[in-house]
Amino acid sequence: MILASSIFLITLIFVIWQPRGLQIGTTAIIGALVALVLGVVSYHDIFTVTRIVWDATLAFVGIILLSMVLDEIGFFEWCAIKMAKFSKGNGHLMFVYTLLLGSFVSALFANDGAALILTPILLAKMKILKLNAKTILAFILAGGFISDSASLPFVFSNLTNIVTANYFHIGFLEYLQNMFIPYIVSTIVSIVVLWVILRKDIPKTIDISLLTNADDVLKSKTLFKFSWFFLALLIAGYFIGDYYDLPISLFALGGGLTFLAIASYTKNVKAWMIIKTAPWQVVWFSIGLYIVVYGLKNAGLTDYLSTILQELNARGDTIAIIGTGFISAVLSAVMNNMPTIMIMDIALQNIPNHALAYANIIGSNLGPKMTPFGSLATLLWLHVLAKKGIKIGFWQYSKFGLMVTPPVLLVVLLSLI
């Protein structure tokens, strides 16, 4: 356990620190190789982990490719401008609409898509609107939170969702039926709590006349209109895939590559540039870190957790769901939600209560917001902000996360019950 924990902690430290530009995927793979060489994991474990995460990883790549193409043609910028103008200059309405937009993007394009693509667009628009630093920070912090708290409704809305749904053989429709209400509740409660905490930094009025016309940012109005039809078709494909028990990556990656081909054929994007700049490091990060975490499983961590979870389950659904959700949330905040979701899934596999699998997802999606290294989306989001000149300190972020996350998490878990 000491050896497995040490390898995991050192790997996680280097993932967060990224010394000399060492990328997260490279670090995770090095950690996995060290675990293999030292006997913490075996070659068989590597195949087991790959079998668990391949669908989630390929689906994530597809969603990001689709998001990048839509971003290139102006889809998200159009949405951001429309959102701002719809507020008619009311600062508090703009705050609410910004979070609703973030919830929509997170649901359809995953939390990482919302963090990586929508954040820079909103930041640019807020600078055009000449908002002060406190207001910009309030909008950015709120948007960063909603990107994870709203990543609940679809299997593809978060990597953690895909991994758990595949692990417990939860279908696309079954998942949506169980998580749609928690998604709505999470969006509403997140907006309310965030507004209460940040309302003093939100101006009453904002001069929206400084913004350009939404249609002017579109590269192709025809492709833009087609993209809405394509998204509807893609979602229908997920339901068809669920009926025939097909992997979600078949539609997510297939859809992303298809739309990329269409956009490239119409000369609106350069396919090779999109593929080149896609976050391929996430693929290596997913596989590498999961292998490192499997070493903790081999060392007995999941057995300890399973004992605790079985005790909670014996005390009834309410205590079991809330307890599981908060255990998952705390572990995610401390050791990142990617390894947490796998450890918790393994610990839950012999407990005949699927509600706890959903509680694990909710905890793993919201819990990471308590620390800046709780999720991959947050790490990437902070990296994007730093490149844009906005640096959020560890304690500044953690203080904010610890105020917002527990009450939202509790209410969402109660809605699951």
C-alpha positions in Angstrom: 0.0 0.0 0.0 2.8 2.4 0.9 4.6 1.8 -2.5 1.3 2.0 -4.5 0.3 5.2 -2.7 3.8 6.8 -3.2 3.7 6.1 -6.9 0.2 7.6 -7.2 1.0 10.7 -5.1 4.2 11.4 -7.0 2.5 11.0 -10.3 -0.4 13.3 -9.2 2.1 15.9 -8.0 3.9 16.0 -11.3 0.5 16.1 -13.2 -0.4 19.2 -11.2 3.1 20.8 -11.2 4.0 20.1 -14.8 7.7 21.0 -14.4 9.5 22.1 -17.5 6.4 21.8 -19.6 6.0 18.0 -18.8 2.6 17.2 -20.1 -0.1 15.4 -18.0 -0.3 12.4 -20.3 3.4 11.8 -20.4 3.6 12.0 -16.6 0.7 9.5 -16.2 2.4 7.0 -18.6 5.7 7.3 -16.7 3.8 6.7 -13.5 2.2 3.6 -15.0 5.5 2.3 -16.3 7.1 2.7 -12.8 4.1 0.9 -11.2 4.6 -2.0 -13.8 8.4 -2.2 -13.2 8.0 -2.2 -9.5 5.3 -4.9 -9.6 2.5 -2.8 -8.3 0.5 -3.7 -11.4 0.8 -6.5 -13.9 0.5 -6.7 -17.7 -2.9 -8.3 -17.2 -3.9 -5.2 -15.2 -3.0 -3.0 -18.1 -5.3 -4.9 -20.4 -8.1 -4.8 -17.7 -7.7 -1.0 -17.4 -7.6 -0.4 -21.1 -10.8 -2.5 -21.5 -12.5 -0.3 -18.9 -11.5 3.1 -20.2 -11.1 2.8 -24.0 -14.8 3.6 -24.7 -14.8 6.7 -22.4 -11.5 7.9 -23.8 -12.4 7.6 -27.5 -15.8 9.2 -26.8 -14.1 12.1 -25.1 -11.8 12.6 -28.1 -14.8 12.6 -30.4 -16.7 15.2 -28.3 -13.7 17.4 -28.1 -13.2 17.2 -31.9 -16.8 18.1 -32.5 -16.5 21.0 -30.0 -13.4 22.3 -31.7 -15.0 22.4 -35.1 -18.1 24.1 -33.8 -15.8 26.6 -32.0 -14.0 27.2 -35.3 -17.1 28.1 -37.2 -18.3 30.5 -34.5 -21.0 28.3 -32.9 -20.1 29.0 -29.2 -19.3 32.7 -29.8 -22.7 33.1 -31.4 -24.3 31.5 -28.4 -22.3 33.8 -26.0 -23.3 37.0 -27.8 -27.0 35.9 -28.1 -26.9 35.1 -24.3 -25.4 38.5 -23.5 -27.9 40.5 -25.7 -30.8 38.5 -24.4 -30.1 39.9 -20.9 -30.7 43.4 -22.3 -27.9 44.8 -20.2 -29.1 43.5 -16.8 -25.9 42.3 -15.1 -27.7 39.8 -12.8 -29.7 38.3 -15.7 -26.4 38.0 -17.7 -24.9 36.1 -14.8 -27.8 33.7 -14.8 -27.8 33.3 -18.6 -24.1 32.7 -18.6 -24.5 29.8 -16.2 -27.4 28.4 -18.2 -25.3 28.6 -21.3 -22.5 26.8 -19.4 -24.9 24.1 -18.3 -26.1 23.6 -21.9 -22.5 23.3 -23.2 -21.4 21.1 -20.4 -24.3 18.7 -21.0 -23.9 18.4 -24.7 -20.1 18.9 -25.1 -18.8 17.5 -21.8 -17.3 19.5 -18.9 -13.9 19.7 -20.5 -15.5 21.2 -23.6 -17.2 23.8 -21.5 -14.1 24.6 -19.6 -11.7 24.7 -22.6 -13.8 26.3 -25.3 -16.5 28.4 -23.7 -14.3 30.0 -21.0 -11.9 31.8 -23.4 -14.9 33.1 -25.4 -16.7 34.4 -22.4 -13.5 36.0 -21.1 -12.9 37.8 -24.4 -16.5 39.1 -24.4 -16.3 40.3 -20.9 -13.1 42.3 -21.7 -15.0 43.8 -24.7 -17.7 44.8 -22.3 -15.1 46.5 -20.1 -16.0 44.7 -17.0 -13.8 45.1 -14.0 -11.4 42.4 -12.6 -13.7 41.4 -9.7 -16.7 41.0 -12.0 -14.7 39.0 -14.6 -13.4 36.7 -11.8 -17.0 36.2 -10.5 -18.2 35.2 -13.9 -15.2 32.9 -14.5 -15.4 31.2 -11.2 -19.1 30.6 -11.6 -18.7 29.3 -15.1 -15.9 27.0 -14.0 -18.1 25.5 -11.3 -21.2 25.0 -13.6 -19.0 23.2 -16.2 -18.6 20.3 -13.7 -21.8 20.5 -11.7 -24.0 20.4 -14.9 -22.1 17.5 -16.5 -24.7 15.0 -15.3 -27.6 14.4 -17.8 -26.0 12.3 -20.5 -23.5 9.5 -20.4 -21.2 11.5 -22.6 -21.4 14.7 -20.5 -18.3 13.6 -18.4 -15.6 10.9 -18.6 -16.7 9.7 -15.2 -20.2 9.1 -16.5 -19.0 7.0 -19.4 -16.7 4.9 -17.2 -19.3 4.2 -14.6 -22.1 3.5 -17.1 -19.9 1.0 -18.9 -18.7 -0.6 -15.7 -22.3 -1.2 -14.4 -23.8 -1.8 -17.9 -26.1 1.2 -17.6 -27.8 2.1 -20.9 -28.0 5.6 -22.4 -31.8 5.9 -21.8 -31.7 4.4 -18.4 -28.9 6.7 -17.4 -30.8 9.8 -18.7 -34.0 8.8 -16.9 -32.1 8.6 -13.6 -29.9 11.7 -13.9 -32.1 14.2 -15.7 -33.7 15.5 -12.5 -30.4 15.7 -10.6 -29.1 17.7 -13.6 -31.9 20.2 -13.5 -31.6 20.4 -9.7 -27.8 20.8 -9.9 -28.1 23.6 -12.5 -30.8 25.6 -10.5 -29.1 25.1 -7.1 -25.7 25.9 -8.5 -27.0 29.2 -10.0 -28.7 30.2 -6.7 -25.7 29.4 -4.5 -23.2 31.0 -6.9 -25.4 34.2 -7.1 -25.8 34.4 -3.4 -22.0 34.2 -2.9 -20.9 36.4 -5.9 -23.8 38.9 -6.2 -21.8 41.8 -4.7 -19.4 41.5 -7.6 -22.1 41.5 -10.3 -22.9 45.0 -11.8 -26.5 46.0 -12.1 -26.2 47.1 -15.7 -23.8 46.2 -18.5 -23.4 48.1 -21.8 -24.1 45.4 -24.4 -24.0 47.9 -27.3 -20.2 47.2 -27.4 -20.9 43.6 -28.7 -21.0 42.8 -32.4 -23.9 41.2 -34.1 -24.1 37.5 -33.4 -24.4 36.5 -37.0 -21.2 38.4 -37.9 -19.0 35.9 -36.0 -20.2 32.9 -38.1 -17.9 31.5 -40.7 -20.8 29.8 -42.5 -24.5 30.4 -41.7 -25.4 27.3 -43.7 -23.0 25.1 -41.7 -24.1 26.7 -38.5 -27.8 25.9 -39.2 -26.8 22.4 -40.2 -24.9 21.9 -37.0 -28.1 22.1 -35.0 -29.7 19.4 -37.1 -26.5 17.3 -36.8 -26.5 17.6 -33.0 -30.1 16.4 -32.9 -29.2 13.5 -35.3 -26.2 12.6 -33.1 -28.3 12.4 -29.9 -30.8 10.2 -31.8 -27.9 8.0 -32.7 -27.0 7.6 -29.0 -30.6 6.3 -28.3 -30.3 3.9 -31.3 -26.9 2.7 -30.1 -28.4 2.1 -26.6 -31.1 -0.1 -28.2 -28.5 -2.2 -30.0 -26.0 -2.1 -27.1 -23.3 -0.3 -29.2 -20.4 1.5 -27.6 -21.0 5.2 -27.1 -17.6 6.1 -28.7 -19.0 4.7 -32.0 -21.3 7.7 -32.1 -19.3 10.3 -30.2 -16.0 9.7 -32.2 -17.9 8.9 -35.4 -20.0 12.0 -35.1 -16.9 14.2 -34.3 -15.0 12.8 -37.3 -18.0 13.1 -39.6 -18.7 16.7 -38.8 -15.0 17.5 -39.1 -15.0 16.0 -42.6 -18.1 18.0 -43.6 -16.6 21.3 -42.2 -13.3 20.5 -44.0 -15.1 19.7 -47.3 -16.9 23.0 -47.2 -13.5 24.8 -46.6 -14.6 26.2 -43.2 -11.9 24.4 -41.1 -8.5 22.8 -41.7 -8.9 19.2 -40.6 -5.2 18.6 -40.0 -5.0 21.6 -37.7 -8.0 20.5 -35.6 -6.6 17.0 -35.3 -3.1 18.3 -34.5 -4.3 20.6 -31.7 -6.8 18.1 -30.2 -5.9 17.2 -26.6 -4.4 13.8 -27.3 -2.5 14.0 -24.0 -5.9 13.3 -22.3 -5.8 9.8 -23.9 -2.5 8.9 -22.3 -3.5 10.6 -19.1 -6.7 8.5 -18.8 -4.9 5.2 -19.4 -1.8 6.0 -17.5 -3.4 7.4 -14.3 -6.0 4.5 -14.2 -3.2 2.0 -14.3 -1.4 3.8 -11.4 -4.7 3.8 -9.5 -5.2 0.1 -10.2 -2.1 -0.4 -8.1 -4.0 1.0 -5.2 -6.8 -1.5 -5.9 -4.3 -4.3 -5.8 -2.9 -3.0 -2.5 -6.3 -3.3 -0.9 -7.8 0.2 -0.9 -11.0 -0.8 -2.7 -11.5 -3.6 -0.1 -11.5 -0.9 2.7 -13.9 1.3 0.8 -16.2 -1.6 0.0 -16.5 -2.4 3.7 -17.5 1.2 4.4 -19.9 1.3 1.5 -21.6 -1.9 2.5 -22.1 -0.6 6.0 -23.7 2.6 4.6 -25.9 0.5 2.3 -27.2 -1.5 5.2 -28.5 1.7 6.8 -31.0 2.5 4.0 -30.9 4.4 0.7 -30.8 8.0 2.1 -27.7 7.4 4.2 -26.1 5.2 1.6 -26.6 7.7 -1.3 -25.5 10.8 0.7 -22.6 8.9 2.3 -21.4 7.5 -1.0 -21.7 10.8 -2.7 -19.6 12.6 -0.1 -17.0 9.9 0.1 -16.6 10.1 -3.6 -16.5 14.0 -3.5 -13.8 14.1 -0.8 -11.7 11.5 -2.5 -12.1 13.4 -5.8 -11.0 16.7 -4.2 -8.0 15.1 -2.7 -6.8 12.6 -5.3 -8.6 13.8 -8.5 -11.9 12.4 -9.8 -10.5 10.3 -12.6 -8.9 7.7 -10.3 -11.6 8.1 -7.7 -14.4 7.1 -10.1 -12.6 3.8 -10.9 -11.7 3.0 -7.2 -15.3 3.7 -6.1 -16.8 1.7 -9.0 -14.7 -1.3 -8.1 -15.6 -0.9 -4.4 -19.3 -0.8 -5.4 -19.4 -3.7 -7.8 -20.6 -6.3 -5.2 -23.2 -4.0 -3.6 -26.6 -4.6 -5.3 -27.7 -1.0 -5.4 -27.3 0.9 -8.6 -28.4 4.2 -6.9 -24.9 4.2 -5.3 -23.3 4.2 -8.8 -25.2 7.4 -9.6 -24.3 8.9 -6.2 -20.6 8.1 -7.1 -21.0 10.0 -10.4 -22.5 13.0 -8.7 -19.8 13.1 -6.0 -17.0 12.6 -8.6 -18.4 15.5 -10.8 -19.1 18.0 -8.0 -16.5 17.1 -5.4 -13.5 18.1 -7.5 -14.6 21.7 -7.3 -13.3 21.9 -3.7 -9.7 21.9 -4.9 -7.9 23.1 -8.0 -6.5 19.7 -8.8 -9.8 17.8 -8.3 -10.5 17.2 -11.9 -8.8 17.2 -15.3 -11.3 19.8 -16.5 -10.3 22.2 -13.7 -6.6 21.7 -14.3 -7.0 22.5 -18.0 -9.3 25.4 -17.2 -6.8 27.0 -14.8 -4.1 26.4 -17.5 -6.2 28.2 -20.1 -6.9 31.1 -17.7 -3.2 31.4 -16.8 -2.3 31.8 -20.5 -4.9 34.6 -20.7 -3.3 36.4 -17.8 -5.8 35.4 -15.0 -4.1 33.5 -12.2 -6.3 32.0 -9.4 -4.3 30.9 -6.3 -4.7 27.6 -4.6 -6.3 29.0 -1.4 -8.5 31.5 -3.3 -9.9 28.6 -5.4 -10.2 26.2 -2.5 -12.0 28.7 -0.3 -14.5 29.4 -3.1 -15.0 25.7 -3.8 -15.5 24.7 -0.2 -18.2 27.3 0.2 -20.1 26.4 -2.9 -19.7 22.6 -3.3 -21.1 21.0 -0.1 -24.5 22.6 -0.2 -25.0 22.0 -3.9 -23.8 18.4 -3.6 -26.2 17.7 -0.7 -29.2 18.9 -2.5 -28.4 17.1 -5.7 -27.9 13.8 -3.8 -31.2 14.3 -2.1 -32.8 14.8 -5.6 -31.4 11.4 -6.6 -33.2 9.8 -3.7 
